[in-house]
Amino acid sequence: MLVWMLRKVMAERGIWTGAALARLLKEKAGYSLSAASISALLTGQPKQMKADTLDALCTALECTPSDLWVHTPPKQEEGA
């Protein structure tokens, strides 16, 4: 299962609001996202994402895709 870690990555960098993330994306990556798109990224796990958006997030937050998405294997039942 993939777990979306955007809020955690932001918190580690002292970024607490969507507006602050939007400013950072514009300043560091030259990328604009609507307030609705940023809100969606902050409130739930994306079902899909443009590569450009992922690249901009990684540039702005100085991280890698593996920081934003963490894979955890499904739990197996004992004896399986």
mmCIF file as gemmi writes it, N, C-alpha and C atoms, coordinates in Angstrom:
data_model
loop_
_atom_site.group_PDB
_atom_site.id
_atom_site.type_symbol
_atom_site.label_atom_id
_atom_site.label_alt_id
_atom_site.label_comp_id
_atom_site.label_asym_id
_atom_site.label_entity_id
_atom_site.label_seq_id
_atom_site.pdbx_PDB_ins_code
_atom_site.Cartn_x
_atom_site.Cartn_y
_atom_site.Cartn_z
_atom_site.occupancy
_atom_site.B_iso_or_equiv
_atom_site.pdbx_formal_charge
_atom_site.auth_seq_id
_atom_site.auth_asym_id
_atom_site.pdbx_PDB_model_num
ATOM 1 N N . MET Axp A 1 ? 0.836 -1.163 0 1 0 ? 1 A 1
ATOM 2 C CA . MET Axp A 1 ? 0 0 0 1 0 ? 1 A 1
ATOM 3 C C . MET Axp A 1 ? 0.895 1.244 0 1 0 ? 1 A 1
ATOM 4 N N . LEU Axp A 2 ? 0.525 2.235 -0.799 1 0 ? 2 A 1
ATOM 5 C CA . LEU Axp A 2 ? 1.243 3.501 -0.813 1 0 ? 2 A 1
ATOM 6 C C . LEU Axp A 2 ? 0.619 4.461 0.188 1 0 ? 2 A 1
ATOM 7 N N . VAL Axp A 3 ? 1.462 5.151 0.942 1 0 ? 3 A 1
ATOM 8 C CA . VAL Axp A 3 ? 0.999 6.126 1.925 1 0 ? 3 A 1
ATOM 9 C C . VAL Axp A 3 ? 1.535 7.496 1.524 1 0 ? 3 A 1
ATOM 10 N N . TRP Axp A 4 ? 0.65 8.469 1.411 1 0 ? 4 A 1
ATOM 11 C CA . TRP Axp A 4 ? 0.995 9.834 1.016 1 0 ? 4 A 1
ATOM 12 C C . TRP Axp A 4 ? 1.504 10.587 2.232 1 0 ? 4 A 1
ATOM 13 N N . MET Axp A 5 ? 2.722 11.113 2.146 1 0 ? 5 A 1
ATOM 14 C CA . MET Axp A 5 ? 3.396 11.714 3.29 1 0 ? 5 A 1
ATOM 15 C C . MET Axp A 5 ? 3.625 13.223 3.149 1 0 ? 5 A 1
ATOM 16 N N . LEU Axp A 6 ? 2.864 13.893 2.299 1 0 ? 6 A 1
ATOM 17 C CA . LEU Axp A 6 ? 3.102 15.316 2.044 1 0 ? 6 A 1
ATOM 18 C C . LEU Axp A 6 ? 3.062 16.141 3.323 1 0 ? 6 A 1
ATOM 19 N N . ARG Axp A 7 ? 2.047 15.942 4.157 1 0 ? 7 A 1
ATOM 20 C CA . ARG Axp A 7 ? 1.941 16.732 5.393 1 0 ? 7 A 1
ATOM 21 C C . ARG Axp A 7 ? 3.177 16.553 6.28 1 0 ? 7 A 1
ATOM 22 N N . LYS Axp A 8 ? 3.661 15.332 6.39 1 0 ? 8 A 1
ATOM 23 C CA . LYS Axp A 8 ? 4.838 15.051 7.224 1 0 ? 8 A 1
ATOM 24 C C . LYS Axp A 8 ? 6.074 15.741 6.652 1 0 ? 8 A 1
ATOM 25 N N . VAL Axp A 9 ? 6.261 15.647 5.341 1 0 ? 9 A 1
ATOM 26 C CA . VAL Axp A 9 ? 7.42 16.279 4.697 1 0 ? 9 A 1
ATOM 27 C C . VAL Axp A 9 ? 7.349 17.789 4.88 1 0 ? 9 A 1
ATOM 28 N N . MET Axp A 10 ? 6.162 18.356 4.703 1 0 ? 10 A 1
ATOM 29 C CA . MET Axp A 10 ? 5.995 19.795 4.909 1 0 ? 10 A 1
ATOM 30 C C . MET Axp A 10 ? 6.329 20.182 6.35 1 0 ? 10 A 1
ATOM 31 N N . ALA Axp A 11 ? 5.81 19.441 7.317 1 0 ? 11 A 1
ATOM 32 C CA . ALA Axp A 11 ? 6.033 19.756 8.73 1 0 ? 11 A 1
ATOM 33 C C . ALA Axp A 11 ? 7.516 19.705 9.074 1 0 ? 11 A 1
ATOM 34 N N . GLU Axp A 12 ? 8.226 18.734 8.52 1 0 ? 12 A 1
ATOM 35 C CA . GLU Axp A 12 ? 9.659 18.618 8.77 1 0 ? 12 A 1
ATOM 36 C C . GLU Axp A 12 ? 10.427 19.842 8.277 1 0 ? 12 A 1
ATOM 37 N N . ARG Axp A 13 ? 9.811 20.582 7.336 1 0 ? 13 A 1
ATOM 38 C CA . ARG Axp A 13 ? 10.455 21.758 6.765 1 0 ? 13 A 1
ATOM 39 C C . ARG Axp A 13 ? 9.831 23.064 7.262 1 0 ? 13 A 1
ATOM 40 N N . GLY Axp A 14 ? 8.939 22.947 8.24 1 0 ? 14 A 1
ATOM 41 C CA . GLY Axp A 14 ? 8.318 24.124 8.83 1 0 ? 14 A 1
ATOM 42 C C . GLY Axp A 14 ? 7.29 24.797 7.94 1 0 ? 14 A 1
ATOM 43 N N . ILE Axp A 15 ? 6.693 24.025 7.045 1 0 ? 15 A 1
ATOM 44 C CA . ILE Axp A 15 ? 5.658 24.552 6.149 1 0 ? 15 A 1
ATOM 45 C C . ILE Axp A 15 ? 4.32 24.038 6.661 1 0 ? 15 A 1
ATOM 46 N N . TRP Axp A 16 ? 3.46 24.964 7.082 1 0 ? 16 A 1
ATOM 47 C CA . TRP Axp A 16 ? 2.246 24.562 7.792 1 0 ? 16 A 1
ATOM 48 C C . TRP Axp A 16 ? 0.946 24.813 7.04 1 0 ? 16 A 1
ATOM 49 N N . THR Axp A 17 ? 0.992 25.591 5.951 1 0 ? 17 A 1
ATOM 50 C CA . THR Axp A 17 ? -0.258 25.919 5.25 1 0 ? 17 A 1
ATOM 51 C C . THR Axp A 17 ? -0.149 25.65 3.755 1 0 ? 17 A 1
ATOM 52 N N . GLY Axp A 18 ? -1.306 25.516 3.143 1 0 ? 18 A 1
ATOM 53 C CA . GLY Axp A 18 ? -1.352 25.371 1.699 1 0 ? 18 A 1
ATOM 54 C C . GLY Axp A 18 ? -0.825 26.599 0.987 1 0 ? 18 A 1
ATOM 55 N N . ALA Axp A 19 ? -1.108 27.782 1.554 1 0 ? 19 A 1
ATOM 56 C CA . ALA Axp A 19 ? -0.615 29.03 0.953 1 0 ? 19 A 1
ATOM 57 C C . ALA Axp A 19 ? 0.911 29.069 0.966 1 0 ? 19 A 1
ATOM 58 N N . ALA Axp A 20 ? 1.502 28.604 2.049 1 0 ? 20 A 1
ATOM 59 C CA . ALA Axp A 20 ? 2.969 28.568 2.132 1 0 ? 20 A 1
ATOM 60 C C . ALA Axp A 20 ? 3.532 27.58 1.106 1 0 ? 20 A 1
ATOM 61 N N . LEU Axp A 21 ? 2.854 26.453 0.927 1 0 ? 21 A 1
ATOM 62 C CA . LEU Axp A 21 ? 3.292 25.479 -0.076 1 0 ? 21 A 1
ATOM 63 C C . LEU Axp A 21 ? 3.173 26.074 -1.472 1 0 ? 21 A 1
ATOM 64 N N . ALA Axp A 22 ? 2.085 26.774 -1.748 1 0 ? 22 A 1
ATOM 65 C CA . ALA Axp A 22 ? 1.887 27.398 -3.058 1 0 ? 22 A 1
ATOM 66 C C . ALA Axp A 22 ? 3.003 28.404 -3.351 1 0 ? 22 A 1
ATOM 67 N N . ARG Axp A 23 ? 3.355 29.221 -2.363 1 0 ? 23 A 1
ATOM 68 C CA . ARG Axp A 23 ? 4.441 30.191 -2.538 1 0 ? 23 A 1
ATOM 69 C C . ARG Axp A 23 ? 5.764 29.486 -2.831 1 0 ? 23 A 1
ATOM 70 N N . LEU Axp A 24 ? 6.037 28.432 -2.08 1 0 ? 24 A 1
ATOM 71 C CA . LEU Axp A 24 ? 7.271 27.673 -2.262 1 0 ? 24 A 1
ATOM 72 C C . LEU Axp A 24 ? 7.336 27.039 -3.649 1 0 ? 24 A 1
ATOM 73 N N . LEU Axp A 25 ? 6.226 26.473 -4.096 1 0 ? 25 A 1
ATOM 74 C CA . LEU Axp A 25 ? 6.183 25.876 -5.438 1 0 ? 25 A 1
ATOM 75 C C . LEU Axp A 25 ? 6.491 26.927 -6.498 1 0 ? 25 A 1
ATOM 76 N N . LYS Axp A 26 ? 5.915 28.102 -6.345 1 0 ? 26 A 1
ATOM 77 C CA . LYS Axp A 26 ? 6.128 29.18 -7.318 1 0 ? 26 A 1
ATOM 78 C C . LYS Axp A 26 ? 7.574 29.678 -7.271 1 0 ? 26 A 1
ATOM 79 N N . GLU Axp A 27 ? 8.099 29.898 -6.066 1 0 ? 27 A 1
ATOM 80 C CA . GLU Axp A 27 ? 9.447 30.452 -5.908 1 0 ? 27 A 1
ATOM 81 C C . GLU Axp A 27 ? 10.546 29.479 -6.332 1 0 ? 27 A 1
ATOM 82 N N . LYS Axp A 28 ? 10.461 28.246 -5.875 1 0 ? 28 A 1
ATOM 83 C CA . LYS Axp A 28 ? 11.558 27.295 -6.095 1 0 ? 28 A 1
ATOM 84 C C . LYS Axp A 28 ? 11.419 26.49 -7.38 1 0 ? 28 A 1
ATOM 85 N N . ALA Axp A 29 ? 10.158 26.226 -7.799 1 0 ? 29 A 1
ATOM 86 C CA . ALA Axp A 29 ? 9.96 25.351 -8.954 1 0 ? 29 A 1
ATOM 87 C C . ALA Axp A 29 ? 9.311 26.069 -10.135 1 0 ? 29 A 1
ATOM 88 N N . GLY Axp A 30 ? 8.873 27.322 -9.939 1 0 ? 30 A 1
ATOM 89 C CA . GLY Axp A 30 ? 8.2 28.03 -11.017 1 0 ? 30 A 1
ATOM 90 C C . GLY Axp A 30 ? 6.905 27.356 -11.426 1 0 ? 30 A 1
ATOM 91 N N . TYR Axp A 31 ? 6.235 26.755 -10.469 1 0 ? 31 A 1
ATOM 92 C CA . TYR Axp A 31 ? 5.049 25.931 -10.742 1 0 ? 31 A 1
ATOM 93 C C . TYR Axp A 31 ? 3.867 26.464 -9.96 1 0 ? 31 A 1
ATOM 94 N N . SER Axp A 32 ? 2.728 26.559 -10.618 1 0 ? 32 A 1
ATOM 95 C CA . SER Axp A 32 ? 1.513 27.049 -9.961 1 0 ? 32 A 1
ATOM 96 C C . SER Axp A 32 ? 0.465 25.947 -9.875 1 0 ? 32 A 1
ATOM 97 N N . LEU Axp A 33 ? -0.126 25.841 -8.709 1 0 ? 33 A 1
ATOM 98 C CA . LEU Axp A 33 ? -1.266 24.941 -8.498 1 0 ? 33 A 1
ATOM 99 C C . LEU Axp A 33 ? -2.403 25.77 -7.931 1 0 ? 33 A 1
ATOM 100 N N . SER Axp A 34 ? -3.622 25.437 -8.313 1 0 ? 34 A 1
ATOM 101 C CA . SER Axp A 34 ? -4.778 26.149 -7.777 1 0 ? 34 A 1
ATOM 102 C C . SER Axp A 34 ? -4.936 25.822 -6.295 1 0 ? 34 A 1
ATOM 103 N N . ALA Axp A 35 ? -5.642 26.704 -5.6 1 0 ? 35 A 1
ATOM 104 C CA . ALA Axp A 35 ? -5.905 26.461 -4.182 1 0 ? 35 A 1
ATOM 105 C C . ALA Axp A 35 ? -6.645 25.145 -3.989 1 0 ? 35 A 1
ATOM 106 N N . ALA Axp A 36 ? -7.558 24.834 -4.899 1 0 ? 36 A 1
ATOM 107 C CA . ALA Axp A 36 ? -8.31 23.571 -4.803 1 0 ? 36 A 1
ATOM 108 C C . ALA Axp A 36 ? -7.39 22.365 -4.965 1 0 ? 36 A 1
ATOM 109 N N . SER Axp A 37 ? -6.436 22.45 -5.882 1 0 ? 37 A 1
ATOM 110 C CA . SER Axp A 37 ? -5.508 21.337 -6.093 1 0 ? 37 A 1
ATOM 111 C C . SER Axp A 37 ? -4.605 21.141 -4.883 1 0 ? 37 A 1
ATOM 112 N N . ILE Axp A 38 ? -4.132 22.24 -4.313 1 0 ? 38 A 1
ATOM 113 C CA . ILE Axp A 38 ? -3.294 22.132 -3.115 1 0 ? 38 A 1
ATOM 114 C C . ILE Axp A 38 ? -4.098 21.565 -1.96 1 0 ? 38 A 1
ATOM 115 N N . SER Axp A 39 ? -5.321 22.02 -1.809 1 0 ? 39 A 1
ATOM 116 C CA . SER Axp A 39 ? -6.183 21.501 -0.75 1 0 ? 39 A 1
ATOM 117 C C . SER Axp A 39 ? -6.387 19.995 -0.903 1 0 ? 39 A 1
ATOM 118 N N . ALA Axp A 40 ? -6.604 19.55 -2.136 1 0 ? 40 A 1
ATOM 119 C CA . ALA Axp A 40 ? -6.795 18.117 -2.388 1 0 ? 40 A 1
ATOM 120 C C . ALA Axp A 40 ? -5.547 17.323 -2.01 1 0 ? 40 A 1
ATOM 121 N N . LEU Axp A 41 ? -4.369 17.864 -2.316 1 0 ? 41 A 1
ATOM 122 C CA . LEU Axp A 41 ? -3.12 17.174 -1.966 1 0 ? 41 A 1
ATOM 123 C C . LEU Axp A 41 ? -2.926 17.096 -0.454 1 0 ? 41 A 1
ATOM 124 N N . LEU Axp A 42 ? -3.422 18.102 0.257 1 0 ? 42 A 1
ATOM 125 C CA . LEU Axp A 42 ? -3.23 18.154 1.708 1 0 ? 42 A 1
ATOM 126 C C . LEU Axp A 42 ? -4.265 17.349 2.486 1 0 ? 42 A 1
ATOM 127 N N . THR Axp A 43 ? -5.416 17.123 1.895 1 0 ? 43 A 1
ATOM 128 C CA . THR Axp A 43 ? -6.496 16.484 2.654 1 0 ? 43 A 1
ATOM 129 C C . THR Axp A 43 ? -6.694 15.01 2.347 1 0 ? 43 A 1
ATOM 130 N N . GLY Axp A 44 ? -6.051 14.523 1.305 1 0 ? 44 A 1
ATOM 131 C CA . GLY Axp A 44 ? -6.242 13.112 0.988 1 0 ? 44 A 1
ATOM 132 C C . GLY Axp A 44 ? -5.105 12.575 0.152 1 0 ? 44 A 1
ATOM 133 N N . GLN Axp A 45 ? -5.114 11.283 -0.015 1 0 ? 45 A 1
ATOM 134 C CA . GLN Axp A 45 ? -4.087 10.625 -0.818 1 0 ? 45 A 1
ATOM 135 C C . GLN Axp A 45 ? -4.489 10.714 -2.282 1 0 ? 45 A 1
ATOM 136 N N . PRO Axp A 46 ? -3.631 11.267 -3.143 1 0 ? 46 A 1
ATOM 137 C CA . PRO Axp A 46 ? -3.981 11.371 -4.561 1 0 ? 46 A 1
ATOM 138 C C . PRO Axp A 46 ? -4.135 9.997 -5.206 1 0 ? 46 A 1
ATOM 139 N N . LYS Axp A 47 ? -5.097 9.906 -6.114 1 0 ? 47 A 1
ATOM 140 C CA . LYS Axp A 47 ? -5.278 8.666 -6.867 1 0 ? 47 A 1
ATOM 141 C C . LYS Axp A 47 ? -4.387 8.664 -8.1 1 0 ? 47 A 1
ATOM 142 N N . GLN Axp A 48 ? -4.068 9.871 -8.564 1 0 ? 48 A 1
ATOM 143 C CA . GLN Axp A 48 ? -3.146 10.025 -9.684 1 0 ? 48 A 1
ATOM 144 C C . GLN Axp A 48 ? -2.473 11.379 -9.555 1 0 ? 48 A 1
ATOM 145 N N . MET Axp A 49 ? -1.325 11.527 -10.217 1 0 ? 49 A 1
ATOM 146 C CA . MET Axp A 49 ? -0.59 12.78 -10.132 1 0 ? 49 A 1
ATOM 147 C C . MET Axp A 49 ? 0.239 12.946 -11.392 1 0 ? 49 A 1
ATOM 148 N N . LYS Axp A 50 ? 0.233 14.157 -11.919 1 0 ? 50 A 1
ATOM 149 C CA . LYS Axp A 50 ? 1.079 14.452 -13.071 1 0 ? 50 A 1
ATOM 150 C C . LYS Axp A 50 ? 2.541 14.406 -12.64 1 0 ? 50 A 1
ATOM 151 N N . ALA Axp A 51 ? 3.375 13.93 -13.54 1 0 ? 51 A 1
ATOM 152 C CA . ALA Axp A 51 ? 4.81 13.883 -13.251 1 0 ? 51 A 1
ATOM 153 C C . ALA Axp A 51 ? 5.346 15.285 -12.992 1 0 ? 51 A 1
ATOM 154 N N . ASP Axp A 52 ? 4.82 16.287 -13.705 1 0 ? 52 A 1
ATOM 155 C CA . ASP Axp A 52 ? 5.262 17.674 -13.5 1 0 ? 52 A 1
ATOM 156 C C . ASP Axp A 52 ? 4.959 18.15 -12.085 1 0 ? 52 A 1
ATOM 157 N N . THR Axp A 53 ? 3.803 17.762 -11.56 1 0 ? 53 A 1
ATOM 158 C CA . THR Axp A 53 ? 3.43 18.154 -10.196 1 0 ? 53 A 1
ATOM 159 C C . THR Axp A 53 ? 4.346 17.492 -9.18 1 0 ? 53 A 1
ATOM 160 N N . LEU Axp A 54 ? 4.598 16.208 -9.358 1 0 ? 54 A 1
ATOM 161 C CA . LEU Axp A 54 ? 5.492 15.488 -8.451 1 0 ? 54 A 1
ATOM 162 C C . LEU Axp A 54 ? 6.902 16.087 -8.506 1 0 ? 54 A 1
ATOM 163 N N . ASP Axp A 55 ? 7.361 16.404 -9.699 1 0 ? 55 A 1
ATOM 164 C CA . ASP Axp A 55 ? 8.681 17.014 -9.859 1 0 ? 55 A 1
ATOM 165 C C . ASP Axp A 55 ? 8.742 18.365 -9.146 1 0 ? 55 A 1
ATOM 166 N N . ALA Axp A 56 ? 7.702 19.179 -9.288 1 0 ? 56 A 1
ATOM 167 C CA . ALA Axp A 56 ? 7.666 20.494 -8.644 1 0 ? 56 A 1
ATOM 168 C C . ALA Axp A 56 ? 7.648 20.359 -7.125 1 0 ? 56 A 1
ATOM 169 N N . LEU Axp A 57 ? 6.868 19.414 -6.607 1 0 ? 57 A 1
ATOM 170 C CA . LEU Axp A 57 ? 6.832 19.187 -5.158 1 0 ? 57 A 1
ATOM 171 C C . LEU Axp A 57 ? 8.213 18.784 -4.652 1 0 ? 57 A 1
ATOM 172 N N . CYS Axp A 58 ? 8.866 17.887 -5.367 1 0 ? 58 A 1
ATOM 173 C CA . CYS Axp A 58 ? 10.198 17.435 -4.952 1 0 ? 58 A 1
ATOM 174 C C . CYS Axp A 58 ? 11.206 18.572 -5.009 1 0 ? 58 A 1
ATOM 175 N N . THR Axp A 59 ? 11.12 19.407 -6.035 1 0 ? 59 A 1
ATOM 176 C CA . THR Axp A 59 ? 12.027 20.553 -6.15 1 0 ? 59 A 1
ATOM 177 C C . THR Axp A 59 ? 11.775 21.544 -5.024 1 0 ? 59 A 1
ATOM 178 N N . ALA Axp A 60 ? 10.527 21.898 -4.81 1 0 ? 60 A 1
ATOM 179 C CA . ALA Axp A 60 ? 10.184 22.904 -3.804 1 0 ? 60 A 1
ATOM 180 C C . ALA Axp A 60 ? 10.503 22.428 -2.392 1 0 ? 60 A 1
ATOM 181 N N . LEU Axp A 61 ? 10.255 21.16 -2.122 1 0 ? 61 A 1
ATOM 182 C CA . LEU Axp A 61 ? 10.447 20.619 -0.77 1 0 ? 61 A 1
ATOM 183 C C . LEU Axp A 61 ? 11.825 19.982 -0.58 1 0 ? 61 A 1
ATOM 184 N N . GLU Axp A 62 ? 12.622 19.989 -1.638 1 0 ? 62 A 1
ATOM 185 C CA . GLU Axp A 62 ? 13.96 19.385 -1.596 1 0 ? 62 A 1
ATOM 186 C C . GLU Axp A 62 ? 13.897 17.959 -1.053 1 0 ? 62 A 1
ATOM 187 N N . CYS Axp A 63 ? 13.094 17.161 -1.752 1 0 ? 63 A 1
ATOM 188 C CA . CYS Axp A 63 ? 12.922 15.761 -1.342 1 0 ? 63 A 1
ATOM 189 C C . CYS Axp A 63 ? 12.868 14.901 -2.598 1 0 ? 63 A 1
ATOM 190 N N . THR Axp A 64 ? 12.634 13.622 -2.405 1 0 ? 64 A 1
ATOM 191 C CA . THR Axp A 64 ? 12.5 12.687 -3.518 1 0 ? 64 A 1
ATOM 192 C C . THR Axp A 64 ? 11.082 12.114 -3.506 1 0 ? 64 A 1
ATOM 193 N N . PRO Axp A 65 ? 10.658 11.517 -4.61 1 0 ? 65 A 1
ATOM 194 C CA . PRO Axp A 65 ? 9.335 10.891 -4.609 1 0 ? 65 A 1
ATOM 195 C C . PRO Axp A 65 ? 9.166 9.859 -3.49 1 0 ? 65 A 1
ATOM 196 N N . SER Axp A 66 ? 10.259 9.19 -3.129 1 0 ? 66 A 1
ATOM 197 C CA . SER Axp A 66 ? 10.146 8.182 -2.067 1 0 ? 66 A 1
ATOM 198 C C . SER Axp A 66 ? 9.963 8.812 -0.688 1 0 ? 66 A 1
ATOM 199 N N . ASP Axp A 67 ? 10.201 10.121 -0.565 1 0 ? 67 A 1
ATOM 200 C CA . ASP Axp A 67 ? 9.879 10.813 0.685 1 0 ? 67 A 1
ATOM 201 C C . ASP Axp A 67 ? 8.381 11.109 0.747 1 0 ? 67 A 1
ATOM 202 N N . LEU Axp A 68 ? 7.791 11.368 -0.424 1 0 ? 68 A 1
ATOM 203 C CA . LEU Axp A 68 ? 6.372 11.728 -0.48 1 0 ? 68 A 1
ATOM 204 C C . LEU Axp A 68 ? 5.45 10.514 -0.488 1 0 ? 68 A 1
ATOM 205 N N . TRP Axp A 69 ? 5.917 9.43 -1.078 1 0 ? 69 A 1
ATOM 206 C CA . TRP Axp A 69 ? 5.141 8.184 -1.126 1 0 ? 69 A 1
ATOM 207 C C . TRP Axp A 69 ? 5.941 7.111 -0.413 1 0 ? 69 A 1
ATOM 208 N N . VAL Axp A 70 ? 5.362 6.508 0.591 1 0 ? 70 A 1
ATOM 209 C CA . VAL Axp A 70 ? 6.029 5.417 1.303 1 0 ? 70 A 1
ATOM 210 C C . VAL Axp A 70 ? 5.24 4.145 1.049 1 0 ? 70 A 1
ATOM 211 N N . HIS Axp A 71 ? 5.942 3.116 0.61 1 0 ? 71 A 1
ATOM 212 C CA . HIS Axp A 71 ? 5.281 1.836 0.336 1 0 ? 71 A 1
ATOM 213 C C . HIS Axp A 71 ? 5.379 0.938 1.563 1 0 ? 71 A 1
ATOM 214 N N . THR Axp A 72 ? 4.236 0.457 1.985 1 0 ? 72 A 1
ATOM 215 C CA . THR Axp A 72 ? 4.209 -0.53 3.063 1 0 ? 72 A 1
ATOM 216 C C . THR Axp A 72 ? 3.527 -1.777 2.518 1 0 ? 72 A 1
ATOM 217 N N . PRO Axp A 73 ? 4.164 -2.909 2.64 1 0 ? 73 A 1
ATOM 218 C CA . PRO Axp A 73 ? 3.547 -4.136 2.126 1 0 ? 73 A 1
ATOM 219 C C . PRO Axp A 73 ? 2.292 -4.474 2.913 1 0 ? 73 A 1
ATOM 220 N N . PRO Axp A 74 ? 1.343 -5.119 2.254 1 0 ? 74 A 1
ATOM 221 C CA . PRO Axp A 74 ? 0.12 -5.5 2.968 1 0 ? 74 A 1
ATOM 222 C C . PRO Axp A 74 ? 0.452 -6.519 4.06 1 0 ? 74 A 1
ATOM 223 N N . LYS Axp A 75 ? -0.297 -6.455 5.142 1 0 ? 75 A 1
ATOM 224 C CA . LYS Axp A 75 ? -0.087 -7.418 6.226 1 0 ? 75 A 1
ATOM 225 C C . LYS Axp A 75 ? -0.597 -8.781 5.792 1 0 ? 75 A 1
ATOM 226 N N . GLN Axp A 76 ? 0.224 -9.787 6.065 1 0 ? 76 A 1
ATOM 227 C CA . GLN Axp A 76 ? -0.175 -11.154 5.73 1 0 ? 76 A 1
ATOM 228 C C . GLN Axp A 76 ? -0.67 -11.836 6.982 1 0 ? 76 A 1
ATOM 229 N N . GLU Axp A 77 ? -1.663 -12.679 6.782 1 0 ? 77 A 1
ATOM 230 C CA . GLU Axp A 77 ? -2.191 -13.427 7.911 1 0 ? 77 A 1
ATOM 231 C C . GLU Axp A 77 ? -1.176 -14.467 8.344 1 0 ? 77 A 1
ATOM 232 N N . GLU Axp A 78 ? -1.156 -14.729 9.63 1 0 ? 78 A 1
ATOM 233 C CA . GLU Axp A 78 ? -0.226 -15.735 10.147 1 0 ? 78 A 1
ATOM 234 C C . GLU Axp A 78 ? -0.519 -17.092 9.519 1 0 ? 78 A 1
ATOM 235 N N . GLY Axp A 79 ? 0.544 -17.786 9.208 1 0 ? 79 A 1
ATOM 236 C CA . GLY Axp A 79 ? 0.411 -19.112 8.626 1 0 ? 79 A 1
ATOM 237 C C . GLY Axp A 79 ? 0.219 -19.087 7.126 1 0 ? 79 A 1
ATOM 238 N N . ALA Axp A 80 ? 0.184 -17.895 6.545 1 0 ? 80 A 1
ATOM 239 C CA . ALA Axp A 80 ? -0.015 -17.815 5.1 1 0 ? 80 A 1
ATOM 240 C C . ALA Axp A 80 ? 1.298 -17.923 4.382 1 0 ? 80 A 1
